[in-house]
Each structure stands twice: as structure tokens, then as C-alpha cells.
């Protein structure tokens, strides 16, 4: 009986562990960012539209590949605030208005509970590996083409 109970608990623990892993189940889209000099840069972004997807974000993700990110889509323009609770990967965030203009870019510290807040009302936030915006010469004022069906 003890062996059966131990096997049951081990199987349950394994099932919970597998179900809680950070799997990519969000839809992805390729976004085009146009810099001030006209250069077009693409990023493959997971789309977080539902509140539960936005709340989870990149929590628990150990690695975010270069050239990828997560686009957080909100229903209306508003001041947005993000933190890095349970997020081990260093990220940069761009706050984007409803016209697709990048209004702010900030670096965020892994596991930090400090709020990183937009300086004005925006509709979207794009998180990427830390330093990617700088490496690609993407700055405030640059334009992201947001698909109309988002």
C-alpha cells in the first residue's frame, strides 16, 4: 500500500510539474518596426490579449531568444505598469501608443517587484530580451506596425 501511495504522489507531482512549465501556447505574429532612418526590423511576438496571458507574461521563462518578444494588447489607451515578479530573464519593454509609436523604452531587472510605468497613455507593450532595442537601434518615436486584427 505504501508503494502504491508513493507512486501515486510521484505521478501527481510529475503531472503538475509538466503542466506548470512555461510552454508557448500563445499565438505569434511577425511585427515590423520602422526606425527613424527607414530601416525595417522584424520581431516574432507572442500575442498576450487575454488578462490571464498578460498577467503571466514571461514569468518562469528561462530564455527569450533574440528576435522574439511578447506583445501585450490592451482594450484602451491607459498608463501601463509592469514588473518582473517570477521573471528570471532580463527584459526591455517598449510602451506603444494606439498609432504604433514607441513612447518609452525601459530595461527591467529580473525578479524585481518595482513597477516600470509608461510616461503617458498607451495601448501596447512589447517585451524583448534586454538590450535588443538598443542593439537594433530602435528608439522612442519609431513606428511598429500593429496588425489591425489585434
N, C-alpha and C positions, 0 to 999 in steps of 0.2 A: 504494500500500500504506500509506503514512504517513497519508493522508487517511482510509482505512478504519479504521485503528487509532485515530486521534484521534476519529472519530465513535463508535466502539465505546466508548471510555473516557468520552466525554461522556454517552452514553446510560446507561452503567452508573452514573455519578455522579448523574445526574438520578433514576434509579430508586431509588438508595439514599437520596437526599435526600427524595424523596416518601414512601418507606416509613418514614423515621425521624421524620417530623413528628408532633407531639403531637395525634393525632386522638382524638376522643371515641368510643371503641368500648365503653366500659363501660355496663352497664345503669344506668338512672336511676330514682329513686324520689322522691316528694314526702314529706318528713318534716315532722311538726308538732311545734313546740317550744311548750310551755306555760310562760309565765313565772309568777312568784310571784303577780302580780295577776290571773292567769287569762287574759291575752291569749294568743291562739294565732297563731303566726308560722310560715309555711311556707318551706321551703328545698328546692330541687330538687337532689338529691345524686346524683353518680355513685357507684356501689357498688363498692368495691375489696375483694373477698373472697379472691381467689387471691393467693398470696405474690408472684408477679411483678407483679401490679397494685398491691399495697400498696407494693412496693419502688419502683415507678416513680412513683406518686402524681402530683403536679403538675410533675414535672421537665420543663423546657423550655417549659412553658406561659407565654406572654407575658401573657395576660389571663385573669382569672377574673371572669365577670360577677357583679354584685350579685345576691343572692338564689339563688346556686348554691354548691355545695360538693362535697366528696368525703368519703364515709363509709367509713372503714376498719373492716372487720369481722374480728375475731379469734375463734379457736375456743374460747378460755377466758379467764377473767379473769387479768390479769397487769399488772405495771408496764410501761408502754409508753414508748418513747423515739423521737422523730422528729428529723430535721434537715432542712436546706434545700439540700442539695447539688444543684447544677444547677437550682435553682428560682428564676427571676427575679422572680416576683410576691410581694409581701409578703402573708403569711397570718396568720390567727389559728387556733388549734387549741383544740378543746374535747375533754377526755377524759371519757368517759361510761361509767358502770358498767353491769352487766348488767340493771339495772332501768330504765335510761334516764335516770338522774340525772346531770346535768353535775357533775363533781367538780373540774375545773380548767379554766381558760381562760388561754391564753398567746398573746402576739404572737411571731411568728418573723421573723427577718431574712433577706432574700433572699441566697442563695448561702452562708449560714452553715453551717459544719460542727459547730457547737455543738449538743449534744444538748438537746432540750426534753423533759423526763421527767415523767410523771404522778407525783403525790404518793402515790397508792395504786393498788391493782389495779383495772383497768378492762377492759372488753370492746371498746369502740369509741373511735374518734377521728374528729372532724368538722373538716375544714379548710375555711375560707371566706376571702374577701378580708379583709385586715387591717382591723380596726375594725368589721366588720359586727355582731359580737355586741354590742359597746358601743352602736352606733347603734340596734340593735333592742331595747336594754335587756334583753339575755339575760345571765344571771349564773349563777354556781355555785349549785347547788340546784334550778335549773329542770329541767323534765322534757322529754325527747324521746321521742316515740312511735316505737319501733323496730318495723318490721313483723316479724311472727312468722316469716316465711319467710326471714329473713336469719339 
